Amino acid sequence: MRFPFLLLAAWASIPRSSAQLNELAKAAGKLYFGTATDNPELSNSTYISILDDTREFGQLTPSNGMKPSPGVFNYTPGSIVANLATKNRQILRCHNLVWYSQLAPWVTTTTWTAASLTRALVQHITHEVSHWRSQCYAWDVVNEALNDDGSYRNNTFLQILGPEYLKIAFAAAAAADPAARLYYNDYNIEYAGPKARAAREKIVGFLQDAGIRIDGVGLESHFLVGETPSLEDQVENMQSFVRMGVDVAITELDVRMLNPPDEASLAQQTKDYQAAVGACLQVPRCVGITVWDFYDPFSWIPGTFPGYGSADLYFPDFTKHPAYYGVMDVLKNDTGVGRSRD
């Protein structure tokens, strides 16, 4: 992608800060500022140099390497990011154990009974969580189990087991690694509405009423420029989960726009990123922020939303979006650190 010369020159002229995102987030009382990454990206040396810098990113999430294929236990893809996090002493958020998408074809074609699917689900979760035991700070145990209207998403697990599959999954994960934090993760639950209410009632409350541990809710936060919930709305929504006794985390933050980017879109994107990060800073039990990759060429957005992109914090030439500096300002203002750029 080629940018207008004057805009590119302006962005490139912004000096780098002496303090970086993870350092500032930790100074503000958060556990980490992190990023997702994926195995095919790890051959880019410039990208790796940023990913490895714990001043910038103190936490990693494997985008795809740990996603479920029940009954198939190939740990090689997930090990690549997990080992990188261990080498760098970065926190590892493990993602995910139960999801309706990217399932092995036999999962949907097998004729299941409640007993046989329960056995398969418990076996899958027990193997996965036990393998990564002590490496994962947190697991996204169940991912995206709700429709936007608040109903349970139709999938093989719901068809055979009903909502009980949520209890089975969280109980199995808790047994396999009692130290890992157990999360429900979803999108469009970052603001008040039927889906957020269902996440509280049909996921968090449902598990709690059964005496099954759930430690947190992951707010994916895939936003569109100019349509991001306000800071105040995000704070109140986070607090609605916290009042139930669970942590929250921003787990997959990006803010997409129509390409090519222009000054107005980039300015609005800065405000949108600031609203999300600022909301987390105002909620003590919002433990951290993860961007869903930091480098535009590795974003999932263009492949899913044709014509959209530029959703991350680094441009293709590795200069930084204005939103990067906007996030830095929010973090500095919360810590009382003065704005300085070298």
Summary of the structure (lengths in Angstrom):
residues: 342
radius of gyration: 19.8
end to end distance: 27.9
largest distance: 63.8
contacts: 1200
relative contact order: 0.15
helix: 44%
strand: 19%
